Amino acid sequence: MTTSVQWPRPQWADGGEQAFLLWFVFGDFDAEFSIDAARYRTRGTPPGVEIVRYVNRELAKWNGYPLAGTLGALLYEENARLFERAKKAGECIMLRGALDDPPDLDALRDLVGTISALVDLGGVAVVDPQTLSMFDADEWRRRHFRGDAFAARDHVLILCDQDERHDGRLHVHTRGLRKFARPDVSIRNVPPAAANEAGQLAERFVDFQAAGGLVADGHIVEIDGREVVARVAGGYDDPAFNNRHLALRWPD
């Protein structure tokens, strides 16, 4: 296999943080299996990442079990049938680790390939807790593996909710940028008529940061002809993001 970079980060500068990676693959697997590295475009498990195989009913006793609590309720609401298939699966394989701010995304590509192999080897559901998402085998292949071009939106979720801090306004925010050692994005006070514009702004932040770009605390963005300051806020224990975030307020 070629050793050249397949998924580059052309804007990369070291931000001094770590990229956090976490997926769960539920299914029933042979006692022993092997992964065809060339077929699945993977070089193996990146240093700093562990792949651990669990009996599903034993993993369910863990406080961080993805099919329980708030995340479990969201996944059930999203797809109850797939949720039940995952819950009834005999095993769960966890892929988890942290990498120093990576200058390229080939380690992410390796893990996408590994997960794609696992769904072909008996996996029925893949849970990505960082984007509050669950995929069946076909959805995973179609979204993540069918092509070999990196797209940030395959790995980051952009949401739009009512802004509980500002009556009648929206909150556009992201989840998943911790995979890239970058803060997520939070844009509050968005007028409903500006939802698409705010979503496009969030997507530009996502693309720039996934490509390795750094957004400094105090970075200024022009919105509707007015300057808006982006502040780095929050922390990794913030349940709304499980990450730091860039906080912006849409001008009145």
ChimeraX attribute file (.defattr): number of C-alpha atoms within 10 A of each C-alpha:
attribute: neighborCount
match mode: 1-to-1
recipient: residues
	/A:1	8
	/A:2	6
	/A:3	6
	/A:4	8
	/A:5	11
	/A:6	16
	/A:7	18
	/A:8	17
	/A:9	20
	/A:10	13
	/A:11	14
	/A:12	18
	/A:13	15
	/A:14	14
	/A:15	16
	/A:16	11
	/A:17	16
	/A:18	18
	/A:19	18
	/A:20	22
	/A:21	24
	/A:22	18
	/A:23	21
	/A:24	23
	/A:25	28
	/A:26	30
	/A:27	23
	/A:28	21
	/A:29	19
	/A:30	8
	/A:31	5
	/A:32	5
	/A:33	9
	/A:34	9
	/A:35	17
	/A:36	14
	/A:37	15
	/A:38	10
	/A:39	9
	/A:40	20
	/A:41	21
	/A:42	24
	/A:43	19
	/A:44	15
	/A:45	15
	/A:46	16
	/A:47	10
	/A:48	12
	/A:49	17
	/A:50	15
	/A:51	16
	/A:52	11
	/A:53	16
	/A:54	15
	/A:55	14
	/A:56	20
	/A:57	14
	/A:58	12
	/A:59	17
	/A:60	16
	/A:61	10
	/A:62	10
	/A:63	9
	/A:64	11
	/A:65	15
	/A:66	20
	/A:67	19
	/A:68	17
	/A:69	11
	/A:70	11
	/A:71	18
	/A:72	16
	/A:73	14
	/A:74	17
	/A:75	21
	/A:76	17
	/A:77	11
	/A:78	14
	/A:79	14
	/A:80	13
	/A:81	11
	/A:82	18
	/A:83	24
	/A:84	13
	/A:85	15
	/A:86	25
	/A:87	19
	/A:88	14
	/A:89	20
	/A:90	16
	/A:91	22
	/A:92	26
	/A:93	23
	/A:94	20
	/A:95	19
	/A:96	16
	/A:97	17
	/A:98	19
	/A:99	18
	/A:100	15
	/A:101	21
	/A:102	23
	/A:103	18
	/A:104	20
	/A:105	20
	/A:106	21
	/A:107	21
	/A:108	21
	/A:109	22
	/A:110	19
	/A:111	25
	/A:112	20
	/A:113	25
	/A:114	23
	/A:115	28
	/A:116	25
	/A:117	22
	/A:118	25
	/A:119	22
	/A:120	15
	/A:121	16
	/A:122	17
	/A:123	24
	/A:124	22
	/A:125	27
	/A:126	27
	/A:127	23
	/A:128	18
	/A:129	20
	/A:130	23
	/A:131	18
	/A:132	18
	/A:133	16
	/A:134	24
	/A:135	19
	/A:136	20
	/A:137	19
	/A:138	16
	/A:139	13
	/A:140	19
	/A:141	19
	/A:142	10
	/A:143	14
	/A:144	20
	/A:145	20
	/A:146	11
	/A:147	9
	/A:148	12
	/A:149	11
	/A:150	19
	/A:151	14
	/A:152	18
	/A:153	14
	/A:154	11
	/A:155	21
	/A:156	23
	/A:157	19
	/A:158	19
	/A:159	14
	/A:160	19
	/A:161	13
	/A:162	16
	/A:163	17
	/A:164	12
	/A:165	11
	/A:166	13
	/A:167	10
	/A:168	12
	/A:169	20
	/A:170	24
	/A:171	25
	/A:172	24
	/A:173	25
	/A:174	27
	/A:175	25
	/A:176	29
	/A:177	29
	/A:178	24
	/A:179	24
	/A:180	30
	/A:181	27
	/A:182	27
	/A:183	30
	/A:184	29
	/A:185	29
	/A:186	26
	/A:187	23
	/A:188	24
	/A:189	21
	/A:190	27
	/A:191	19
	/A:192	15
	/A:193	10
	/A:194	14
	/A:195	17
	/A:196	13
	/A:197	14
	/A:198	24
	/A:199	20
	/A:200	13
	/A:201	16
	/A:202	22
	/A:203	20
	/A:204	12
	/A:205	21
	/A:206	28
	/A:207	16
	/A:208	18
	/A:209	23
	/A:210	29
	/A:211	23
	/A:212	25
	/A:213	19
	/A:214	18
	/A:215	18
	/A:216	12
	/A:217	13
	/A:218	13
	/A:219	14
	/A:220	15
	/A:221	14
	/A:222	10
	/A:223	14
	/A:224	11
	/A:225	8
	/A:226	12
	/A:227	13
	/A:228	17
	/A:229	17
	/A:230	21
	/A:231	19
	/A:232	20
	/A:233	17
	/A:234	18
	/A:235	14
	/A:236	13
	/A:237	10
	/A:238	12
	/A:239	9
	/A:240	14
	/A:241	23
	/A:242	19
	/A:243	24
	/A:244	22
	/A:245	27
	/A:246	25
	/A:247	20
	/A:248	23
	/A:249	16
	/A:250	20
	/A:251	15
	/A:252	8
